[in-house]
């Protein structure tokens, strides 16, 4: 029998030993992404081709950019169900502006700004009316989609300058342009979250809103800002989607909100707020992208695909919960 | 013997929570369990209540060895526990909470609501609880909720009831109510285990005492034989002067002046001032308006009329943001709810209220944050491995210090402490008092709310007493409990119904 006194002198060392375990478990999503990648490379000869990989990147980028904004929103303890509708509205207004003769950059800017305004509306409503973001964005999901359909009369915008396709389909230095955009957005979001006051407040508000209020933090301002940023990124994603389709589709982005939320959650984000990371979300989005691409390549039925991705979400969150429980019981 | 625990061991990972836990409880006895935070009391109680399983040792229930795996198994053999934190469903009524999980059901799952309310009313009346079966639990004060917890524990005919710090959120008359209920349990030959941090409760309720330290039982004996000094000696393992002594500091400028503060239904014509270097106690019973006053001064619940001046200049405290800017800090009693982001590192918590101080060009300067955190961890002797440790993994006393560090880093000068010693152990209490003294010496003005009058008498330079939202008296620091009580409780008050 060990003497308890000896045990106790060891305890200061224990957190460090635990730390290694935590790092390993934190790496788990990343490892599963790599394993998935390698497995697909072995299973399908078409996987490691240039066309396929850049197609995965292009497909994933739209969800990924949305998911970056969703990461911030979920960390602050919120949710945004309206991003699919925002994506459609941004894409539609941006392409309409081009149809009316504005330049391509101006169109992209308008699409992105549309997203920003929608996000701002979401943020103002949750903070000022004090309604749960789930309810607010469930409402605006309908409002934004409805407005988009009214504005477009339900018809897609087709007359878009040919050069606009570069945004979604072009290459820079042999790498899809959207991937560059994604990397840039991810780096900026990561810096904002980890190294700025806004990011710090985002974690603090999500971890304990009451304590943030008591610390004198302008909670409503920062919450609104986070929803606006999320909307802005979604607006940009809407323009990329429009560029890939070369149409402004008023019905674009249906169900994307759930994919964006899934990416954040697979990446370790907690719907209770206070937890989540850009790298986690990127991994989450790519895992989903690879799963759907891999199923296509291997001829898995698209019906089964949905079930697989659903199961992965539950599995990822279960593993993450187990990790948290292990770290908390000390 | 009702319950006997011999050489209980329990470890979590590499950490030994219990090394040698021993406890014996007889029917009809009130057994006090004392010990600092982390001494192993809670773990031992969780083992008795079937919440965690022991690693080694023997648990005898009425002479027979038992291995309880769930709280339901413990309840089935007659062991129930009154938890420190409220585990009630706030939207349900008192009666529904009392029968939660044990509702009488007719076929098809139909709950006999009226019958349940009648049965609950009977039990409430029998024990003379100041409650009503149909009240909504969310409208009750903390004291009222505690009484519902107690009522639930004794409702189902337990032979052993564990009280985990039942009076830590209660003041005078409510605590007396709990003592009365404990005594009636004793008369009915129920065994009671009573965990407390308040040593003055010793004589009021206890028959025997068991003291734990570092996961071991270090003393068991009749409570009448023990002096406060002996108990503290057993708890901390060293001699500590039981009565904290502090010498008043020379007083500086007036930092805070409050004039004719009013808040509809809560505060009535409050006027007082605080000087630099001064610790002013705020006494009163639960519901007297002390917490409300702190919240009003901090801008959480804005005032209707009156003036607040800081350093001679009038300030409008419409929100905590304004109060923080004016240099006012509030350290609340429920620090886990309003003071800390438990899932964030200590370093983040300390710097949270003063981010501009560690930001360069809009980016957080990690090195500045780290050095600030290390500095305050050292200055306040926070027992933490590193600034990266999560705040949620600290003990209560150290969490308290992190909250104080946060305000020090914000350069606050007016500190409102609302029950700063609630739920922390004796050693940590003395440290908090020392800290307050240090703050005062560094030129801060301190308003300290406490329901524990001996603490106020030890620490405060003068004492304000509140009752019914008014300041009813101002006393010098070296006054008596009787004098405070005279101002605090001139009229008898109904305990549960008024808002806290």
Interface residues (C-beta under 8 A of the other chain):
Chain A: X4 X7 X8 X10 X11 X12 X14 X15 X16 X17 X18 X191 X194 X195 X196 X197 X199 X200 X201 X203 X204 X207 X208 X210 X211 X212 X213 X214 X215 X216 X217 X218 X274 X275 X328 X329 X330
Chain B: X11 X12 X13 X14 X15 X16 X19 X20 X214 X215 X216 X298 X300 X320 X321 X323 X324 X325 X330 X332 X337 X338 X339 X340 X341 X342 X343 X344 X348 X352 X353 X355 X356 X359 X362 X363 X364 X366 X385 X389 X392 X393 X406 X410
